[in-house]
Amino acid sequence: MAPTEILTRKHLGHGLHIPEHKEETNRLPIRRMPFAPLLVVPLSQHAGAPAIPIVREGQEVGRGEPIAKAGGFVSVPMHSPVTGRITKIALAPSARGDLSLAIYIAPYQSASQEILYGAPQDIERMTPAEIVQAVQDTGVVGLGGAAFPTHVKLKVPEGKQVDTVVVNGCECEPYLTTDHRVMVEQPGEVVHGARVAMRALGAAKAVIGVEDNKLDAVGALWNAIAGATDISVQAVPAKYPQGAEKMLVKVLLGREIPSRGLPADVGLAVFNVATLAQIGELLPRHQGLIERVVTITGPGVRKPGNYLVALGTPLRWALAQAECTEHISSVILGGPMMGASVGSLDVPITKGVTGILVLTNKEVNGHSRIYPCIHCAACVDACPMLLNPSRLGMLARKERYEEMETDYHLMDCFECACCSYVCPSHIPLVQYFRIAKQMNRENQARERQAQGTREKAKA
């Protein structure tokens, strides 16, 4: 069967067809970036508790050596991305704008930088619980941007059953081609990682979803499964945000994840394709995650490409290697739709960084004035979750945040920014929604604290 014969005509109902800007890098092979003279490895590169350092200042470390242990079950360890010396353990700026504890490592210039840590392990002999622990030991998190510890997703929730593993290879964000190149160049690792996930979860089958603008990736994966009956590859029509978890499983399998629910509620587990590729590569060797592929691109880059970057590499160094122009106006970690602009070039590249988009004054100096809503309903037509972004935006302007959540399903919004993109009044709807969610989280935390205080007083 030819790869093009597995195309499905199912498609995402809402969403957008937007300029992809992938041609700049989608055919460029992955190439390694030189090591920076100083790497900064944050202890919080993932959702959950920060890692706990197990090294001291002045200590020599080898490439791949554990330097921090997991701070709990929802946490992962850190490994040294280089052979070198720990110069200090101190606060460092993060992409969020705050400071977090990090380990500073100066590479030895004369070192071979060979990975000496690790040992072969037989995954076929492991129990599901042992696989979960082994994956946690690798430090792998979701490499699609969420950075949620992968081993947590490999543990089936109590009372649930998972019958299918969904491998997300859509990569629908404009400009980004990291997953594309991983599928083309490492299809065997992707398939191996999928089988590890199937074994851990007790799933009988896996399906790999890829947008149909990546047929070379579809072909590579099709060859890698070698006629297997328990793993399939399906291409879906390219449309943003096809790669969103809820969108993809509905298109591929016709299952709908309930509001505020998880894929396990409908018998599924969803993983990013690059995440499984890392599991497929690192787990047999019992090695840790110390580098990842990052797309560096945009109008402000002279040498765009897909770079294999050591974790902890300063953003400023990475941009210098890609030869950025002198007219940089904005640097975004991730894609233009869901990524976040950084306020400093001194932040390090972490496990969750999928891409670095560099924009010049020409792209950024657009419409800055916000006009009143004209009730055109363009945002309603675009919203893939069938929400009413216009009404949510009006409530946000009036700071009626709780009503947004209780009456208008704010938490179903996954911040794809389709509404902001199509709004003719340039209303930053997705920014309003992020603020509303944060305010609700803070209010709920204060309420829980107050409730705890009241209960203690009664006791």
C-alpha positions, 0 to 999 in steps of 0.5 A, spaced: 500 500 500 502 506 498 503 512 503 498 516 499 493 511 499 492 511 507 489 519 507 483 520 510 478 525 508 476 527 515 477 534 517 477 539 522 470 542 522 472 549 525 479 552 525 483 556 520 487 555 513 493 560 515 500 561 511 504 555 513 511 558 512 514 551 513 518 551 506 524 555 509 526 549 514 522 543 512 527 540 507 533 542 511 536 536 515 537 536 523 544 539 524 548 539 531 549 546 534 556 547 537 556 548 545 555 554 548 561 557 553 556 556 559 550 552 559 544 554 564 540 548 566 534 550 570 531 545 575 524 547 573 523 545 565 517 541 566 510 541 569 510 539 576 515 539 582 522 542 580 528 537 580 533 537 586 540 538 585 545 532 587 551 536 585 555 541 588 559 547 585 566 546 583 564 538 581 566 535 575 560 532 571 560 527 565 555 528 559 549 525 560 550 524 568 545 525 572 545 532 576 538 533 579 533 528 582 526 528 581 522 532 586 516 527 586 512 523 582 510 529 577 517 531 576 523 529 572 531 528 573 536 533 570 542 530 566 548 534 564 548 536 557 556 537 557 562 534 560 565 540 564 565 543 571 559 546 575 560 553 576 555 555 580 548 553 582 544 559 583 537 563 580 537 564 573 532 568 568 526 564 565 522 565 559 516 566 564 519 572 566 521 570 573 527 567 576 528 560 578 534 555 580 539 553 575 545 549 575 551 553 571 556 548 567 562 550 563 564 545 558 571 542 557 573 545 551 578 539 550 573 534 552 570 529 546 563 530 549 562 523 548 556 520 552 559 515 557 553 514 562 547 509 561 547 501 560 543 497 555 536 495 558 531 489 556 525 493 555 521 487 553 522 484 560 520 490 564 513 490 567 509 496 566 511 499 572 518 498 571 517 502 564 514 508 567 520 508 572 525 507 567 522 513 563 522 518 569 529 516 569 530 519 562 527 525 564 523 525 558 517 530 558 512 532 552 516 535 547 511 538 543 511 544 548 507 542 554 513 539 557 508 535 562 512 529 565 511 523 560 512 517 565 505 520 568 501 519 562 504 512 561 501 510 568 493 508 567 489 512 571 485 508 576 479 505 574 481 507 566 483 503 560 487 505 554 486 501 548 489 506 543 496 510 543 495 516 539 501 519 536 501 526 534 505 528 528 501 534 525 505 540 527 500 545 525 503 551 528 506 555 522 514 556 521 515 549 526 518 543 522 521 540 528 517 534 528 517 533 521 524 532 521 524 527 526 519 523 523 523 523 516 530 522 519 528 518 526 522 514 524 524 507 527 525 511 534 518 513 533 515 507 532 519 504 537 517 509 542 510 508 540 511 500 542 514 502 549 508 506 550 503 501 548 506 496 552 506 500 559 499 502 558 496 495 555 494 498 549 492 493 543 494 498 537 497 505 536 495 510 530 500 515 528 496 522 525 500 526 520 498 532 516 498 531 509 503 537 508 508 532 510 507 526 505 515 524 506 514 523 513 508 519 512 512 515 507 518 514 512 513 512 518 509 507 513 516 504 511 518 503 519 512 500 521 513 494 516 506 492 515 505 491 522 497 490 524 497 494 530 500 500 528 497 505 523 499 511 519 494 516 517 494 523 514 489 528 515 488 534 511 492 540 514 488 545 518 490 549 524 489 547 530 489 540 527 494 538 532 491 539 538 489 533 542 482 534 542 481 535 535 486 530 533 483 524 536 476 526 534 478 526 526 482 520 527 478 515 531 471 519 532 472 519 539 470 526 543 474 527 550 469 530 554 469 537 557 475 538 562 476 530 561 482 526 559 484 522 553 484 516 558 476 517 559 475 515 552 480 509 552 486 513 549 493 516 551 496 521 546 503 523 545 507 528 541 511 524 536 518 527 538 517 525 545 516 518 543 522 518 538 526 520 544 523 514 548 525 510 543 532 512 543 534 513 550 530 508 554 534 502 551 540 505 553 538 508 560 540 515 558 537 521 560 535 527 555 540 532 554 538 535 547 533 536 543 531 539 536 529 546 535 527 550 529 530 556 529 527 560 523 523 567 521 524 573 517 530 575 522 534 569 521 539 568 516 541 561 517 534 558 518 534 550 520 532 545 525 538 544 530 540 539 535 541 544 541 544 542 548 539 543 553 541 549 557 544 553 551 543 561 552 538 563 547 543 569 545 548 564 543 543 560 539 541 566 535 548 568 534 549 561 531 543 562 526 546 569 524 540 573 526 539 580 523 540 587 526 533 588 526 530 583 531 524 586 534 521 580 537 523 573 539 518 568 540 519 561 543 514 556 539 510 558 534 506 565 532 500 562 534 501 559 541 508 561 543 510 566 548 515 572 546 521 573 551 523 579 554 530 577 555 535 573 550 539 571 556 534 565 558 536 558 556 533 553 552 529 548 555 525 541 554 519 545 552 522 549 547 520 547 540 522 553 536 525 560 536 521 565 531 525 571 530 521 577 527 523 584 525 520 590 525 516 589 519 512 584 521 511 586 528 509 594 527 502 592 525 496 594 528 496 596 535 490 599 536 484 595 539 477 597 536 470 595 539 467 588 537 463 589 531 459 582 533 461 579 526 462 572 529 468 571 525 471 568 532 465 564 533 466 561 526 473 559 527 473 557 534 475 549 534 472 548 541 465 551 539 466 557 544 463 564 544 470 568 544 466 574 543 462 573 549 468 571 553 472 577 551 466 582 553 466 578 560 473 579 561 473 586 559 468 587 565 473 582 570 467 577 570 472 571 570 468 566 574 462 567 570 467 566 564 468 559 567 462 557 570 457 559 564 461 559 558 466 554 559 473 558 559 477 552 561 475 548 555 479 553 551 486 551 549 489 558 547 490 556 540 489 564 538 484 562 532 479 568 535 485 573 536 487 571 529 481 573 525 478 578 529 478 585 525 478 589 531 484 586 533 482 584 540 487 580 543 482 575 546 487 569 547 491 574 552 484 576 555 483 568 556 489 567 559 489 573 564 482 570 566 484 563 567 490 566 572 485 570 576 480 564 577 486 560 579 489 565 584 482 566 587 480 558 588 487 558 591 485 563 596 478 560 597 482 553 599 487 557 603 481 560 607 477 554 607 483 550 611 484 556 616 476 556 617 477 548 618 483 549 623 479 554 627 473 550 628 478 544 630 
